[in-house]
């Protein structure tokens, strides 16, 4: 078999298998969210802790980027004076 007929047969087989396949049916539940208010308060507290911890991390990242930019600027200035 040459490459063209092999590729055609492969594409045909793939197309037929995809065309005849059916979707998978997941289990359906009719349960509605029924957790209490304490669960929501706990999730809110965890989100607040994450946000509060991100503030110093962002400030530190900004300081590192400013320092890097300052170092590059001074290195470029020194390179032009030499």
PyMOL Python script that loads the backbone (N, CA, C, O; Angstrom):
from pymol import cmd

cmd.read_pdbstr("""\
ATOM      1  N   UNK A   1       0.847  -1.177   0.000  1.00  0.00           N
ATOM      2  CA  UNK A   1       0.000   0.000   0.000  1.00  0.00           C
ATOM      3  C   UNK A   1       0.891   1.238   0.000  1.00  0.00           C
ATOM      4  O   UNK A   1       1.928   1.289   0.662  1.00  0.00           O
ATOM      5  N   UNK A   2       0.466   2.194  -0.735  1.00  0.00           N
ATOM      6  CA  UNK A   2       1.250   3.416  -0.727  1.00  0.00           C
ATOM      7  C   UNK A   2       0.773   4.321   0.412  1.00  0.00           C
ATOM      8  O   UNK A   2      -0.232   4.035   1.062  1.00  0.00           O
ATOM      9  N   UNK A   3       1.484   5.384   0.637  1.00  0.00           N
ATOM     10  CA  UNK A   3       1.215   6.260   1.775  1.00  0.00           C
ATOM     11  C   UNK A   3      -0.135   6.955   1.647  1.00  0.00           C
ATOM     12  O   UNK A   3      -0.812   7.169   2.653  1.00  0.00           O
ATOM     13  N   UNK A   4      -0.537   7.309   0.434  1.00  0.00           N
ATOM     14  CA  UNK A   4      -1.798   8.021   0.251  1.00  0.00           C
ATOM     15  C   UNK A   4      -2.992   7.143   0.600  1.00  0.00           C
ATOM     16  O   UNK A   4      -3.923   7.607   1.258  1.00  0.00           O
ATOM     17  N   UNK A   5      -2.982   5.899   0.176  1.00  0.00           N
ATOM     18  CA  UNK A   5      -4.107   5.016   0.483  1.00  0.00           C
ATOM     19  C   UNK A   5      -4.121   4.652   1.972  1.00  0.00           C
ATOM     20  O   UNK A   5      -5.190   4.483   2.558  1.00  0.00           O
ATOM     21  N   UNK A   6      -2.953   4.533   2.576  1.00  0.00           N
ATOM     22  CA  UNK A   6      -2.888   4.257   4.015  1.00  0.00           C
ATOM     23  C   UNK A   6      -3.472   5.418   4.804  1.00  0.00           C
ATOM     24  O   UNK A   6      -4.240   5.218   5.745  1.00  0.00           O
ATOM     25  N   UNK A   7      -3.099   6.644   4.412  1.00  0.00           N
ATOM     26  CA  UNK A   7      -3.616   7.829   5.086  1.00  0.00           C
ATOM     27  C   UNK A   7      -5.122   7.953   4.877  1.00  0.00           C
ATOM     28  O   UNK A   7      -5.844   8.315   5.806  1.00  0.00           O
ATOM     29  N   UNK A   8      -5.594   7.664   3.697  1.00  0.00           N
ATOM     30  CA  UNK A   8      -7.025   7.719   3.409  1.00  0.00           C
ATOM     31  C   UNK A   8      -7.783   6.698   4.246  1.00  0.00           C
ATOM     32  O   UNK A   8      -8.845   7.006   4.789  1.00  0.00           O
ATOM     33  N   UNK A   9      -7.250   5.493   4.354  1.00  0.00           N
ATOM     34  CA  UNK A   9      -7.902   4.452   5.154  1.00  0.00           C
ATOM     35  C   UNK A   9      -7.921   4.830   6.633  1.00  0.00           C
ATOM     36  O   UNK A   9      -8.915   4.600   7.322  1.00  0.00           O
ATOM     37  N   UNK A  10      -6.846   5.398   7.111  1.00  0.00           N
ATOM     38  CA  UNK A  10      -6.768   5.807   8.509  1.00  0.00           C
ATOM     39  C   UNK A  10      -7.762   6.917   8.792  1.00  0.00           C
ATOM     40  O   UNK A  10      -8.456   6.878   9.809  1.00  0.00           O
ATOM     41  N   UNK A  11      -7.845   7.903   7.916  1.00  0.00           N
ATOM     42  CA  UNK A  11      -8.790   9.006   8.100  1.00  0.00           C
ATOM     43  C   UNK A  11     -10.224   8.509   8.035  1.00  0.00           C
ATOM     44  O   UNK A  11     -11.076   8.968   8.795  1.00  0.00           O
ATOM     45  N   UNK A  12     -10.493   7.588   7.145  1.00  0.00           N
ATOM     46  CA  UNK A  12     -11.840   7.022   7.032  1.00  0.00           C
ATOM     47  C   UNK A  12     -12.216   6.258   8.293  1.00  0.00           C
ATOM     48  O   UNK A  12     -13.334   6.388   8.792  1.00  0.00           O
ATOM     49  N   UNK A  13     -11.295   5.470   8.802  1.00  0.00           N
ATOM     50  CA  UNK A  13     -11.567   4.704  10.022  1.00  0.00           C
ATOM     51  C   UNK A  13     -11.788   5.632  11.208  1.00  0.00           C
ATOM     52  O   UNK A  13     -12.672   5.392  12.030  1.00  0.00           O
ATOM     53  N   UNK A  14     -10.998   6.677  11.298  1.00  0.00           N
ATOM     54  CA  UNK A  14     -11.149   7.634  12.392  1.00  0.00           C
ATOM     55  C   UNK A  14     -12.477   8.370  12.284  1.00  0.00           C
ATOM     56  O   UNK A  14     -13.164   8.560  13.288  1.00  0.00           O
ATOM     57  N   UNK A  15     -12.837   8.780  11.092  1.00  0.00           N
ATOM     58  CA  UNK A  15     -14.104   9.480  10.880  1.00  0.00           C
ATOM     59  C   UNK A  15     -15.288   8.584  11.225  1.00  0.00           C
ATOM     60  O   UNK A  15     -16.238   9.036  11.865  1.00  0.00           O
ATOM     61  N   UNK A  16     -15.245   7.344  10.818  1.00  0.00           N
ATOM     62  CA  UNK A  16     -16.347   6.425  11.100  1.00  0.00           C
ATOM     63  C   UNK A  16     -16.469   6.139  12.592  1.00  0.00           C
ATOM     64  O   UNK A  16     -17.577   6.053  13.121  1.00  0.00           O
ATOM     65  N   UNK A  17     -15.333   5.992  13.274  1.00  0.00           N
ATOM     66  CA  UNK A  17     -15.404   5.704  14.708  1.00  0.00           C
ATOM     67  C   UNK A  17     -15.903   6.918  15.481  1.00  0.00           C
ATOM     68  O   UNK A  17     -16.615   6.768  16.474  1.00  0.00           O
ATOM     69  N   UNK A  18     -15.540   8.113  15.040  1.00  0.00           N
ATOM     70  CA  UNK A  18     -16.044   9.303  15.719  1.00  0.00           C
ATOM     71  C   UNK A  18     -17.511   9.560  15.403  1.00  0.00           C
ATOM     72  O   UNK A  18     -18.251  10.049  16.256  1.00  0.00           O
ATOM     73  N   UNK A  19     -17.933   9.240  14.203  1.00  0.00           N
ATOM     74  CA  UNK A  19     -19.318   9.470  13.803  1.00  0.00           C
ATOM     75  C   UNK A  19     -20.273   8.511  14.497  1.00  0.00           C
ATOM     76  O   UNK A  19     -21.417   8.875  14.768  1.00  0.00           O
ATOM     77  N   UNK A  20     -19.835   7.311  14.786  1.00  0.00           N
ATOM     78  CA  UNK A  20     -20.723   6.323  15.384  1.00  0.00           C
ATOM     79  C   UNK A  20     -20.642   6.289  16.905  1.00  0.00           C
ATOM     80  O   UNK A  20     -21.406   5.562  17.539  1.00  0.00           O
ATOM     81  N   UNK A  21     -19.760   7.038  17.489  1.00  0.00           N
ATOM     82  CA  UNK A  21     -19.646   7.007  18.943  1.00  0.00           C
ATOM     83  C   UNK A  21     -20.742   7.850  19.580  1.00  0.00           C
ATOM     84  O   UNK A  21     -21.241   8.802  18.979  1.00  0.00           O
ATOM     85  N   UNK A  22     -21.097   7.497  20.770  1.00  0.00           N
ATOM     86  CA  UNK A  22     -22.126   8.236  21.497  1.00  0.00           C
ATOM     87  C   UNK A  22     -21.496   8.916  22.698  1.00  0.00           C
ATOM     88  O   UNK A  22     -20.403   8.556  23.135  1.00  0.00           O
ATOM     89  N   UNK A  23     -22.185   9.883  23.210  1.00  0.00           N
ATOM     90  CA  UNK A  23     -21.682  10.619  24.358  1.00  0.00           C
ATOM     91  C   UNK A  23     -21.793   9.824  25.639  1.00  0.00           C
ATOM     92  O   UNK A  23     -22.638   8.938  25.765  1.00  0.00           O
ATOM     93  N   UNK A  24     -20.947  10.143  26.576  1.00  0.00           N
ATOM     94  CA  UNK A  24     -21.005   9.487  27.874  1.00  0.00           C
ATOM     95  C   UNK A  24     -22.010  10.222  28.749  1.00  0.00           C
ATOM     96  O   UNK A  24     -22.038  11.452  28.786  1.00  0.00           O
ATOM     97  N   UNK A  25     -22.806   9.478  29.428  1.00  0.00           N
ATOM     98  CA  UNK A  25     -23.816  10.076  30.285  1.00  0.00           C
ATOM     99  C   UNK A  25     -23.339  10.034  31.726  1.00  0.00           C
ATOM    100  O   UNK A  25     -23.088   8.967  32.287  1.00  0.00           O
ATOM    101  N   UNK A  26     -23.221  11.204  32.305  1.00  0.00           N
ATOM    102  CA  UNK A  26     -22.797  11.277  33.696  1.00  0.00           C
ATOM    103  C   UNK A  26     -24.014  11.093  34.601  1.00  0.00           C
ATOM    104  O   UNK A  26     -25.157  11.269  34.180  1.00  0.00           O
ATOM    105  N   UNK A  27     -23.744  10.745  35.815  1.00  0.00           N
ATOM    106  CA  UNK A  27     -24.831  10.588  36.772  1.00  0.00           C
ATOM    107  C   UNK A  27     -25.398  11.967  37.101  1.00  0.00           C
ATOM    108  O   UNK A  27     -24.655  12.905  37.392  1.00  0.00           O
ATOM    109  N   UNK A  28     -26.684  12.070  37.052  1.00  0.00           N
ATOM    110  CA  UNK A  28     -27.312  13.348  37.358  1.00  0.00           C
ATOM    111  C   UNK A  28     -27.838  13.313  38.773  1.00  0.00           C
ATOM    112  O   UNK A  28     -28.400  12.315  39.225  1.00  0.00           O
ATOM    113  N   UNK A  29     -27.651  14.399  39.451  1.00  0.00           N
ATOM    114  CA  UNK A  29     -28.199  14.528  40.797  1.00  0.00           C
ATOM    115  C   UNK A  29     -29.022  15.797  40.840  1.00  0.00           C
ATOM    116  O   UNK A  29     -28.691  16.786  40.186  1.00  0.00           O
ATOM    117  N   UNK A  30     -30.058  15.766  41.585  1.00  0.00           N
ATOM    118  CA  UNK A  30     -30.924  16.926  41.704  1.00  0.00           C
ATOM    119  C   UNK A  30     -30.704  17.633  43.029  1.00  0.00           C
ATOM    120  O   UNK A  30     -31.533  18.440  43.451  1.00  0.00           O
ATOM    121  N   UNK A  31     -29.586  17.333  43.689  1.00  0.00           N
ATOM    122  CA  UNK A  31     -29.314  17.925  44.983  1.00  0.00           C
ATOM    123  C   UNK A  31     -28.921  19.382  44.810  1.00  0.00           C
ATOM    124  O   UNK A  31     -28.105  19.721  43.954  1.00  0.00           O
ATOM    125  N   UNK A  32     -29.492  20.209  45.607  1.00  0.00           N
ATOM    126  CA  UNK A  32     -29.209  21.636  45.588  1.00  0.00           C
ATOM    127  C   UNK A  32     -28.208  21.926  46.701  1.00  0.00           C
ATOM    128  O   UNK A  32     -28.184  21.233  47.718  1.00  0.00           O
ATOM    129  N   UNK A  33     -27.378  22.958  46.504  1.00  0.00           N
ATOM    130  CA  UNK A  33     -26.390  23.332  47.515  1.00  0.00           C
ATOM    131  C   UNK A  33     -27.098  23.575  48.831  1.00  0.00           C
ATOM    132  O   UNK A  33     -27.991  24.418  48.913  1.00  0.00           O
ATOM    133  N   UNK A  34     -26.708  22.844  49.858  1.00  0.00           N
ATOM    134  CA  UNK A  34     -27.400  22.972  51.136  1.00  0.00           C
ATOM    135  C   UNK A  34     -26.436  23.064  52.308  1.00  0.00           C
ATOM    136  O   UNK A  34     -26.786  22.683  53.426  1.00  0.00           O
ATOM    137  N   UNK A  35     -25.222  23.566  52.070  1.00  0.00           N
ATOM    138  CA  UNK A  35     -24.299  23.736  53.174  1.00  0.00           C
ATOM    139  C   UNK A  35     -24.730  24.932  54.008  1.00  0.00           C
ATOM    140  O   UNK A  35     -25.421  25.831  53.528  1.00  0.00           O
ATOM    141  N   UNK A  36     -24.316  24.924  55.235  1.00  0.00           N
ATOM    142  CA  UNK A  36     -24.719  25.978  56.149  1.00  0.00           C
ATOM    143  C   UNK A  36     -23.919  27.254  55.974  1.00  0.00           C
ATOM    144  O   UNK A  36     -22.999  27.328  55.160  1.00  0.00           O
ATOM    145  N   UNK A  37     -24.281  28.240  56.743  1.00  0.00           N
ATOM    146  CA  UNK A  37     -23.638  29.544  56.681  1.00  0.00           C
ATOM    147  C   UNK A  37     -22.201  29.471  57.197  1.00  0.00           C
ATOM    148  O   UNK A  37     -21.354  30.263  56.783  1.00  0.00           O
ATOM    149  N   UNK A  38     -21.925  28.534  58.090  1.00  0.00           N
ATOM    150  CA  UNK A  38     -20.568  28.419  58.628  1.00  0.00           C
ATOM    151  C   UNK A  38     -19.570  27.977  57.559  1.00  0.00           C
ATOM    152  O   UNK A  38     -18.408  28.381  57.586  1.00  0.00           O
ATOM    153  N   UNK A  39     -20.021  27.155  56.625  1.00  0.00           N
ATOM    154  CA  UNK A  39     -19.147  26.732  55.530  1.00  0.00           C
ATOM    155  C   UNK A  39     -18.800  27.931  54.663  1.00  0.00           C
ATOM    156  O   UNK A  39     -17.648  28.092  54.260  1.00  0.00           O
ATOM    157  N   UNK A  40     -19.770  28.763  54.375  1.00  0.00           N
ATOM    158  CA  UNK A  40     -19.524  29.959  53.578  1.00  0.00           C
ATOM    159  C   UNK A  40     -18.610  30.944  54.310  1.00  0.00           C
ATOM    160  O   UNK A  40     -17.750  31.573  53.694  1.00  0.00           O
ATOM    161  N   UNK A  41     -18.798  31.074  55.615  1.00  0.00           N
ATOM    162  CA  UNK A  41     -17.932  31.957  56.401  1.00  0.00           C
ATOM    163  C   UNK A  41     -16.496  31.428  56.387  1.00  0.00           C
ATOM    164  O   UNK A  41     -15.552  32.209  56.271  1.00  0.00           O
ATOM    165  N   UNK A  42     -16.327  30.124  56.504  1.00  0.00           N
ATOM    166  CA  UNK A  42     -14.986  29.540  56.474  1.00  0.00           C
ATOM    167  C   UNK A  42     -14.318  29.748  55.126  1.00  0.00           C
ATOM    168  O   UNK A  42     -13.142  30.107  55.069  1.00  0.00           O
ATOM    169  N   UNK A  43     -15.049  29.529  54.040  1.00  0.00           N
ATOM    170  CA  UNK A  43     -14.481  29.743  52.706  1.00  0.00           C
ATOM    171  C   UNK A  43     -14.128  31.210  52.507  1.00  0.00           C
ATOM    172  O   UNK A  43     -13.095  31.517  51.912  1.00  0.00           O
ATOM    173  N   UNK A  44     -14.961  32.117  52.991  1.00  0.00           N
ATOM    174  CA  UNK A  44     -14.665  33.545  52.916  1.00  0.00           C
ATOM    175  C   UNK A  44     -13.428  33.906  53.723  1.00  0.00           C
ATOM    176  O   UNK A  44     -12.628  34.735  53.291  1.00  0.00           O
ATOM    177  N   UNK A  45     -13.261  33.293  54.892  1.00  0.00           N
ATOM    178  CA  UNK A  45     -12.081  33.552  55.711  1.00  0.00           C
ATOM    179  C   UNK A  45     -10.812  33.066  55.026  1.00  0.00           C
ATOM    180  O   UNK A  45      -9.789  33.750  55.050  1.00  0.00           O
ATOM    181  N   UNK A  46     -10.876  31.897  54.421  1.00  0.00           N
ATOM    182  CA  UNK A  46      -9.716  31.362  53.698  1.00  0.00           C
ATOM    183  C   UNK A  46      -9.365  32.266  52.520  1.00  0.00           C
ATOM    184  O   UNK A  46      -8.188  32.523  52.265  1.00  0.00           O
ATOM    185  N   UNK A  47     -10.376  32.749  51.802  1.00  0.00           N
ATOM    186  CA  UNK A  47     -10.125  33.668  50.691  1.00  0.00           C
ATOM    187  C   UNK A  47      -9.506  34.963  51.192  1.00  0.00           C
ATOM    188  O   UNK A  47      -8.614  35.510  50.543  1.00  0.00           O
ATOM    189  N   UNK A  48      -9.957  35.458  52.323  1.00  0.00           N
ATOM    190  CA  UNK A  48      -9.394  36.681  52.902  1.00  0.00           C
ATOM    191  C   UNK A  48      -7.937  36.485  53.300  1.00  0.00           C
ATOM    192  O   UNK A  48      -7.114  37.374  53.083  1.00  0.00           O
ATOM    193  N   UNK A  49      -7.611  35.344  53.873  1.00  0.00           N
ATOM    194  CA  UNK A  49      -6.217  35.055  54.242  1.00  0.00           C
ATOM    195  C   UNK A  49      -5.334  35.020  52.999  1.00  0.00           C
ATOM    196  O   UNK A  49      -4.223  35.549  53.017  1.00  0.00           O
ATOM    197  N   UNK A  50      -5.808  34.411  51.932  1.00  0.00           N
ATOM    198  CA  UNK A  50      -5.030  34.337  50.694  1.00  0.00           C
ATOM    199  C   UNK A  50      -4.796  35.729  50.132  1.00  0.00           C
ATOM    200  O   UNK A  50      -3.683  36.043  49.711  1.00  0.00           O
ATOM    201  N   UNK A  51      -5.818  36.563  50.118  1.00  0.00           N
ATOM    202  CA  UNK A  51      -5.680  37.917  49.584  1.00  0.00           C
ATOM    203  C   UNK A  51      -4.729  38.743  50.439  1.00  0.00           C
ATOM    204  O   UNK A  51      -3.906  39.488  49.906  1.00  0.00           O
ATOM    205  N   UNK A  52      -4.832  38.620  51.741  1.00  0.00           N
ATOM    206  CA  UNK A  52      -3.954  39.384  52.634  1.00  0.00           C
ATOM    207  C   UNK A  52      -2.507  38.947  52.473  1.00  0.00           C
ATOM    208  O   UNK A  52      -1.606  39.778  52.590  1.00  0.00           O
ATOM    209  N   UNK A  53      -2.258  37.684  52.212  1.00  0.00           N
ATOM    210  CA  UNK A  53      -0.896  37.216  52.001  1.00  0.00           C
ATOM    211  C   UNK A  53      -0.354  37.619  50.639  1.00  0.00           C
ATOM    212  O   UNK A  53       0.861  37.681  50.451  1.00  0.00           O
ATOM    213  N   UNK A  54      -1.234  37.891  49.694  1.00  0.00           N
ATOM    214  CA  UNK A  54      -0.775  38.306  48.368  1.00  0.00           C
ATOM    215  C   UNK A  54      -0.291  39.749  48.345  1.00  0.00           C
ATOM    216  O   UNK A  54       0.542  40.101  47.509  1.00  0.00           O
ATOM    217  N   UNK A  55      -0.792  40.591  49.242  1.00  0.00           N
ATOM    218  CA  UNK A  55      -0.421  42.009  49.240  1.00  0.00           C
ATOM    219  C   UNK A  55       1.083  42.191  49.459  1.00  0.00           C
ATOM    220  O   UNK A  55       1.714  42.867  48.646  1.00  0.00           O
ATOM    221  N   UNK A  56       1.698  41.627  50.512  1.00  0.00           N
ATOM    222  CA  UNK A  56       3.153  41.792  50.663  1.00  0.00           C
ATOM    223  C   UNK A  56       3.945  41.138  49.530  1.00  0.00           C
ATOM    224  O   UNK A  56       5.016  41.619  49.160  1.00  0.00           O
ATOM    225  N   UNK A  57       3.423  40.053  48.988  1.00  0.00           N
ATOM    226  CA  UNK A  57       4.117  39.397  47.879  1.00  0.00           C
ATOM    227  C   UNK A  57       4.140  40.301  46.654  1.00  0.00           C
ATOM    228  O   UNK A  57       5.158  40.377  45.967  1.00  0.00           O
ATOM    229  N   UNK A  58       3.050  40.979  46.373  1.00  0.00           N
ATOM    230  CA  UNK A  58       2.999  41.888  45.231  1.00  0.00           C
ATOM    231  C   UNK A  58       3.912  43.084  45.465  1.00  0.00           C
ATOM    232  O   UNK A  58       4.601  43.521  44.544  1.00  0.00           O
ATOM    233  N   UNK A  59       3.927  43.618  46.682  1.00  0.00           N
ATOM    234  CA  UNK A  59       4.809  44.748  46.999  1.00  0.00           C
ATOM    235  C   UNK A  59       6.268  44.337  46.834  1.00  0.00           C
ATOM    236  O   UNK A  59       7.064  45.092  46.276  1.00  0.00           O
ATOM    237  N   UNK A  60       6.623  43.154  47.310  1.00  0.00           N
ATOM    238  CA  UNK A  60       7.996  42.669  47.164  1.00  0.00           C
ATOM    239  C   UNK A  60       8.353  42.473  45.696  1.00  0.00           C
ATOM    240  O   UNK A  60       9.458  42.820  45.279  1.00  0.00           O
ATOM    241  N   UNK A  61       7.442  41.925  44.915  1.00  0.00           N
ATOM    242  CA  UNK A  61       7.688  41.727  43.493  1.00  0.00           C
ATOM    243  C   UNK A  61       7.902  43.062  42.783  1.00  0.00           C
ATOM    244  O   UNK A  61       8.791  43.182  41.940  1.00  0.00           O
ATOM    245  N   UNK A  62       7.094  44.060  43.119  1.00  0.00           N
ATOM    246  CA  UNK A  62       7.270  45.388  42.514  1.00  0.00           C
ATOM    247  C   UNK A  62       8.625  45.973  42.886  1.00  0.00           C
ATOM    248  O   UNK A  62       9.289  46.577  42.043  1.00  0.00           O
ATOM    249  N   UNK A  63       9.041  45.803  44.131  1.00  0.00           N
ATOM    250  CA  UNK A  63      10.355  46.295  44.558  1.00  0.00           C
ATOM    251  C   UNK A  63      11.482  45.591  43.827  1.00  0.00           C
ATOM    252  O   UNK A  63      12.473  46.221  43.458  1.00  0.00           O
ATOM    253  N   UNK A  64      11.341  44.294  43.615  1.00  0.00           N
ATOM    254  CA  UNK A  64      12.384  43.553  42.894  1.00  0.00           C
ATOM    255  C   UNK A  64      12.464  44.016  41.437  1.00  0.00           C
ATOM    256  O   UNK A  64      13.557  44.154  40.889  1.00  0.00           O
ATOM    257  N   UNK A  65      11.313  44.253  40.814  1.00  0.00           N
ATOM    258  CA  UNK A  65      11.311  44.711  39.422  1.00  0.00           C
ATOM    259  C   UNK A  65      11.901  46.109  39.311  1.00  0.00           C
ATOM    260  O   UNK A  65      12.646  46.396  38.375  1.00  0.00           O
ATOM    261  N   UNK A  66      11.568  46.989  40.271  1.00  0.00           N
ATOM    262  CA  UNK A  66      12.142  48.343  40.265  1.00  0.00           C
ATOM    263  C   UNK A  66      13.652  48.287  40.455  1.00  0.00           C
ATOM    264  O   UNK A  66      14.394  49.012  39.791  1.00  0.00           O
ATOM    265  N   UNK A  67      14.106  47.427  41.360  1.00  0.00           N
ATOM    266  CA  UNK A  67      15.543  47.284  41.580  1.00  0.00           C
ATOM    267  C   UNK A  67      16.255  46.749  40.358  1.00  0.00           C
ATOM    268  O   UNK A  67      17.352  47.202  40.032  1.00  0.00           O
ATOM    269  N   UNK A  68      15.652  45.798  39.680  1.00  0.00           N
ATOM    270  CA  UNK A  68      16.232  45.246  38.463  1.00  0.00           C
ATOM    271  C   UNK A  68      16.307  46.304  37.374  1.00  0.00           C
ATOM    272  O   UNK A  68      17.308  46.409  36.665  1.00  0.00           O
ATOM    273  N   UNK A  69      15.237  47.092  37.245  1.00  0.00           N
ATOM    274  CA  UNK A  69      15.233  48.157  36.231  1.00  0.00           C
ATOM    275  C   UNK A  69      16.274  49.215  36.564  1.00  0.00           C
ATOM    276  O   UNK A  69      16.924  49.744  35.662  1.00  0.00           O
ATOM    277  N   UNK A  70      16.441  49.531  37.840  1.00  0.00           N
ATOM    278  CA  UNK A  70      17.423  50.531  38.258  1.00  0.00           C
ATOM    279  C   UNK A  70      18.833  50.028  37.977  1.00  0.00           C
ATOM    280  O   UNK A  70      19.681  50.782  37.500  1.00  0.00           O
ATOM    281  N   UNK A  71      19.084  48.751  38.272  1.00  0.00           N
ATOM    282  CA  UNK A  71      20.403  48.175  38.022  1.00  0.00           C
ATOM    283  C   UNK A  71      20.721  48.159  36.533  1.00  0.00           C
ATOM    284  O   UNK A  71      21.854  48.429  36.136  1.00  0.00           O
ATOM    285  N   UNK A  72      19.744  47.851  35.725  1.00  0.00           N
ATOM    286  CA  UNK A  72      19.975  47.838  34.274  1.00  0.00           C
ATOM    287  C   UNK A  72      20.215  49.255  33.753  1.00  0.00           C
ATOM    288  O   UNK A  72      21.030  49.468  32.856  1.00  0.00           O
ATOM    289  N   UNK A  73      19.496  50.216  34.326  1.00  0.00           N
ATOM    290  CA  UNK A  73      19.664  51.597  33.887  1.00  0.00           C
ATOM    291  C   UNK A  73      21.075  52.108  34.250  1.00  0.00           C
ATOM    292  O   UNK A  73      21.730  52.771  33.446  1.00  0.00           O
ATOM    293  N   UNK A  74      21.523  51.788  35.468  1.00  0.00           N
ATOM    294  CA  UNK A  74      22.863  52.232  35.863  1.00  0.00           C
ATOM    295  C   UNK A  74      23.934  51.488  35.082  1.00  0.00           C
ATOM    296  O   UNK A  74      24.973  52.059  34.747  1.00  0.00           O
ATOM    297  N   UNK A  75      23.686  50.217  34.791  1.00  0.00           N
ATOM    298  CA  UNK A  75      24.675  49.462  33.995  1.00  0.00           C
ATOM    299  C   UNK A  75      24.738  50.013  32.576  1.00  0.00           C
ATOM    300  O   UNK A  75      25.817  50.085  31.988  1.00  0.00           O
ATOM    301  N   UNK A  76      23.602  50.399  32.025  1.00  0.00           N
ATOM    302  CA  UNK A  76      23.594  50.980  30.682  1.00  0.00           C
ATOM    303  C   UNK A  76      24.281  52.347  30.688  1.00  0.00           C
ATOM    304  O   UNK A  76      24.995  52.688  29.745  1.00  0.00           O
ATOM    305  N   UNK A  77      24.068  53.120  31.737  1.00  0.00           N
ATOM    306  CA  UNK A  77      24.721  54.434  31.838  1.00  0.00           C
ATOM    307  C   UNK A  77      26.234  54.278  31.968  1.00  0.00           C
ATOM    308  O   UNK A  77      26.988  55.046  31.371  1.00  0.00           O
ATOM    309  N   UNK A  78      26.683  53.293  32.742  1.00  0.00           N
ATOM    310  CA  UNK A  78      28.110  53.046  32.906  1.00  0.00           C
ATOM    311  C   UNK A  78      28.728  52.544  31.599  1.00  0.00           C
ATOM    312  O   UNK A  78      29.874  52.866  31.283  1.00  0.00           O
ATOM    313  N   UNK A  79      27.974  51.763  30.852  1.00  0.00           N
ATOM    314  CA  UNK A  79      28.491  51.218  29.602  1.00  0.00           C
ATOM    315  C   UNK A  79      28.660  52.322  28.569  1.00  0.00           C
ATOM    316  O   UNK A  79      29.586  52.271  27.759  1.00  0.00           O
ATOM    317  N   UNK A  80      27.783  53.317  28.583  1.00  0.00           N
ATOM    318  CA  UNK A  80      27.887  54.408  27.610  1.00  0.00           C
ATOM    319  C   UNK A  80      28.995  55.380  27.969  1.00  0.00           C
ATOM    320  O   UNK A  80      29.544  56.028  27.079  1.00  0.00           O
ATOM    321  N   UNK A  81      29.350  55.505  29.270  1.00  0.00           N
ATOM    322  CA  UNK A  81      30.407  56.419  29.676  1.00  0.00           C
ATOM    323  C   UNK A  81      31.789  55.831  29.463  1.00  0.00           C
ATOM    324  O   UNK A  81      32.768  56.577  29.441  1.00  0.00           O
ATOM    325  N   UNK A  82      31.899  54.542  29.308  1.00  0.00           N
ATOM    326  CA  UNK A  82      33.199  53.905  29.155  1.00  0.00           C
ATOM    327  C   UNK A  82      33.676  53.971  27.760  1.00  0.00           C
ATOM    328  O   UNK A  82      34.762  53.478  27.455  1.00  0.00           O
TER     329      UNK A  82
END
""", "prot")
cmd.dss("prot")
cmd.show_as("cartoon", "prot")
cmd.util.cbc("prot")
cmd.orient("prot")
